[in-house]
Amino acid sequence: MSSVHASRGPLEPASPYLRSEVAIVAGIARATLRQDDGSDRHHLDWDAFAADYGRVREHIARVVPGCEDYTAKVDRPGGFVLPHPPRDSREFRTRSGLAEIAVSPVEVLHVPDGHLLLQTLRSHDQFNTPIYGFSDRYRGIEGGRRVVFVHPDDVEALGLADGAHVDLVTRWDDDDVHRVAPGFRVVPYDTPRGTAAAYYPETNPLVPLDSTAEASNTPTSKSVVVRLVPAGTGAEGQAGETLGADAQDASGEDQGHHARPDPVPEQLS
């Protein structure tokens, strides 16, 4: 951890219209921070960042400790390691000068009968949100992503079967929006009883935009209470209630994948 090294993409862009992530972020910043006279609110040249990543590194070097002379350091074989006072010199920058450990109370969620506690996660070939392929060698999933991992005993208890197609449905206590992520295939997996797991961003529609952790402000995507209902029926609420205009639209179903305990090596290349 804390190691910084250069990386270079070996492939030519698939299209002249395909923009880099830096260009996309810089474009958003330019549009957001543009003043009425056309100048940038912070006097930054966003187009220059997108055109030359060296400019990005120059600005990082000014504000991030340990990144001084960033460009020269990152070009060295193996890159460089950021400073870490507790590791490097047993220094703890706290008021006491010692390591301080905080204990937070654990809030146990009540999961009603017939429901599971869903966590969202990434596949092997996924870096944060961008998806680079359909091979999850960690879990033996090939060719698709709309899967939900469920403990075998829960699969049986819920009256489901390996390969069954379901919709993921949830409601939150503080709103009345019926949220659905449609068309997932059930994969029996050694998850803890009472829980399930599925990839994001496919499951993002299940989490309200304003449902975030108190301190970090990150989405509460590791504790989503869901029901698994037969595919195609998730658009109906309990007791036949239908979705309102603000509900999530169905986005189709991916049936082309399968699970392998030990993926075939050539499929992972």
C-alpha positions in Angstrom: 0.0 0.0 0.0 1.0 3.7 -0.5 3.2 2.7 -3.5 3.0 5.0 -6.5 4.2 3.9 -9.9 3.5 4.8 -13.5 1.1 2.8 -15.7 0.5 3.1 -19.4 -2.3 1.7 -21.5 -1.0 -0.6 -24.2 -4.1 -0.3 -26.5 -5.0 2.3 -29.0 -8.3 4.2 -28.3 -11.3 2.3 -29.7 -12.6 5.5 -31.2 -11.4 9.1 -31.7 -14.5 10.1 -29.7 -13.6 8.0 -26.7 -12.4 10.3 -24.0 -10.1 9.4 -21.1 -11.4 9.5 -17.5 -9.2 12.6 -16.9 -10.8 14.4 -19.9 -14.3 13.5 -18.6 -13.6 14.8 -15.1 -11.9 17.9 -16.4 -14.8 18.6 -18.7 -17.2 18.4 -15.8 -15.1 20.7 -13.7 -14.7 23.2 -16.5 -18.5 23.3 -17.1 -19.3 23.5 -13.4 -16.8 26.1 -12.4 -17.1 28.4 -15.4 -18.1 32.0 -14.5 -20.3 34.3 -16.5 -17.3 35.9 -18.2 -16.1 32.5 -19.3 -13.2 32.3 -16.8 -12.7 29.5 -14.3 -13.7 30.3 -10.7 -10.3 29.0 -9.4 -8.2 30.1 -12.4 -7.4 26.6 -13.5 -6.8 25.4 -17.0 -8.8 22.2 -17.1 -8.1 21.5 -20.8 -4.4 21.5 -20.0 -4.9 18.8 -17.4 -6.7 16.6 -19.9 -4.0 17.2 -22.6 -1.0 16.6 -20.4 -1.0 14.4 -17.3 2.3 16.0 -16.2 0.3 19.1 -15.3 -1.9 17.0 -13.0 1.2 15.6 -11.3 2.7 19.1 -10.9 -0.4 20.2 -9.0 -0.5 17.0 -6.9 3.2 17.6 -6.0 2.2 21.0 -4.5 -0.4 19.7 -2.0 0.2 16.0 -1.2 3.1 15.3 1.3 5.6 12.9 -0.1 4.8 13.8 -3.8 7.4 16.5 -4.2 9.2 16.1 -7.5 6.4 13.7 -8.5 7.3 13.3 -12.2 10.9 12.3 -11.5 10.0 10.0 -8.7 7.3 8.1 -10.6 9.6 7.5 -13.6 12.0 5.6 -11.4 11.8 1.8 -11.7 9.3 0.7 -9.1 8.0 4.2 -8.4 8.1 5.5 -4.9 6.4 5.0 -1.5 4.4 7.7 0.2 5.4 8.6 3.7 3.6 6.9 6.6 4.7 8.3 10.0 3.4 5.4 12.1 5.2 2.9 9.9 8.4 4.9 9.1 9.2 6.4 12.5 6.4 5.2 14.9 5.1 8.8 15.0 1.5 9.3 15.7 0.2 12.8 15.0 -2.4 12.9 17.7 -2.8 15.1 20.7 -1.4 12.4 22.9 1.4 11.5 20.5 0.2 7.9 20.8 -2.0 5.6 18.7 -5.6 6.4 19.6 -8.3 3.7 19.0 -11.9 4.7 18.9 -14.8 2.3 19.6 -18.1 2.9 17.9 -21.3 1.2 18.8 -22.5 -1.4 16.3 -26.0 -0.8 15.0 -27.6 -4.2 14.2 -30.1 -4.0 11.4 -33.3 -5.9 11.7 -33.9 -8.0 8.6 -37.5 -9.2 8.3 -38.4 -12.8 7.5 -38.1 -13.6 3.8 -35.5 -10.8 3.3 -31.7 -10.8 3.0 -29.1 -8.2 3.9 -27.4 -7.3 0.6 -23.8 -6.0 0.1 -22.6 -4.6 -3.2 -19.1 -5.4 -4.4 -16.7 -5.3 -7.3 -15.7 -8.1 -9.6 -12.0 -9.1 -10.3 -11.8 -7.0 -13.5 -13.4 -3.9 -12.1 -11.6 -0.8 -10.8 -14.0 1.2 -8.7 -17.0 1.8 -11.0 -15.4 1.2 -14.5 -15.8 -2.4 -15.7 -13.0 -3.8 -17.9 -14.4 -7.3 -18.5 -16.8 -10.1 -17.6 -14.5 -12.5 -15.9 -14.7 -12.6 -12.1 -11.9 -15.1 -11.3 -12.4 -14.5 -7.6 -15.9 -16.1 -7.6 -15.9 -18.2 -10.8 -18.3 -16.0 -12.7 -17.9 -15.8 -16.5 -19.6 -13.8 -19.2 -22.0 -11.6 -17.2 -22.6 -9.6 -14.1 -26.3 -9.7 -13.2 -25.9 -12.4 -10.5 -26.8 -12.4 -6.8 -24.8 -14.6 -4.5 -26.9 -16.4 -1.8 -26.0 -19.0 0.8 -27.3 -22.4 -0.4 -29.5 -22.8 2.7 -31.1 -19.5 2.1 -31.7 -20.4 -1.5 -33.6 -23.4 -0.3 -35.4 -21.6 2.5 -36.6 -18.9 0.1 -38.0 -21.5 -2.3 -35.4 -20.6 -5.0 -33.1 -22.7 -7.1 -29.6 -22.4 -8.6 -30.0 -20.3 -11.8 -33.4 -18.9 -10.9 -33.9 -15.4 -12.2 -35.1 -12.8 -9.7 -35.6 -9.1 -9.2 -34.1 -7.4 -6.2 -36.6 -5.2 -4.4 -36.2 -2.9 -1.4 -37.8 -0.1 0.5 -36.3 2.3 3.0 -37.9 3.3 6.3 -37.7 7.1 5.6 -39.3 7.1 2.1 -42.0 5.4 0.1 -40.1 4.8 -3.1 -40.3 1.2 -4.4 -36.8 0.4 -5.7 -36.0 -2.5 -8.0 -32.9 -3.9 -9.7 -34.3 -6.4 -12.2 -33.1 -9.6 -13.8 -30.5 -11.2 -11.6 -29.5 -14.9 -11.6 -29.3 -16.8 -8.3 -25.8 -18.3 -7.6 -25.5 -20.4 -4.5 -22.4 -19.2 -2.7 -20.7 -19.4 0.7 -21.9 -16.1 2.0 -23.0 -15.8 5.7 -26.6 -17.0 6.3 -29.1 -14.2 5.9 -27.0 -12.2 3.5 -26.5 -11.8 -0.2 -24.0 -10.0 -2.5 -24.2 -8.5 -6.0 -22.1 -6.3 -8.2 -22.4 -2.6 -8.5 -23.2 -0.3 -10.3 -26.0 -2.8 -11.4 -27.4 -2.6 -7.8 -27.0 1.2 -7.4 -30.8 1.7 -8.1 -31.5 0.1 -4.7 -29.8 2.8 -2.6 -31.3 6.3 -2.2 -28.9 9.1 -3.2 -29.2 10.6 0.3 -28.6 7.4 2.2 -25.0 7.9 3.3 -22.7 7.1 6.2 -22.6 9.9 8.9 -18.9 10.6 8.8 -17.6 9.4 5.4 -20.7 10.4 3.4 -20.3 7.2 1.4 -23.4 5.4 0.1 -24.8 2.7 2.5 -24.3 0.0 -0.1 -23.1 -2.7 2.3 -26.3 -3.0 4.2 -29.4 -3.1 1.9 -32.4 -5.1 3.0 -33.8 -6.8 0.0 -36.5 -9.3 -1.2 -35.8 -11.7 -4.0 -38.9 -12.0 -6.1 -39.5 -13.8 -9.5 -38.0 -11.9 -12.4 -40.5 -9.6 -14.0 -42.6 -9.1 -10.8 -40.4 -6.6 -9.0 -42.2 -3.7 -10.6 -45.2 -4.5 -8.4 -45.0 -3.5 -4.7 -46.4 -5.5 -1.9 -50.1 -6.2 -2.2 -49.9 -5.4 -5.9 -48.8 -1.8 -5.5 -47.4 -0.4 -8.7 -44.5 1.8 -9.1 -44.8 5.6 -9.4 -43.2 7.9 -12.0 -40.0 8.2 -9.9 -39.3 4.4 -9.9 -36.3 2.8 -11.5 -36.8 1.6 -15.1 -36.2 -2.0 -15.9 -33.0 -2.5 -17.8 -33.3 -6.0 -19.2 -31.9 -9.3 -18.1 -28.5 -11.0 -18.7 -28.8 -14.7 -19.0 -25.6 -15.4 -20.8 -23.4 -16.1 -17.8 -22.7 -19.1 -15.6 -20.7 -20.0 -12.5 -17.6 -22.2 -12.3 -15.9 -23.2 -9.1 -12.6 -23.3 -11.0 -12.7 -21.0 -14.1 -11.0 -22.4 -17.2 -7.6 -20.6 -17.6 -8.2 -19.6 -21.2 -11.4 -17.9 -20.2 -9.4 -15.7 -17.8 -6.8 -14.5 -20.3 
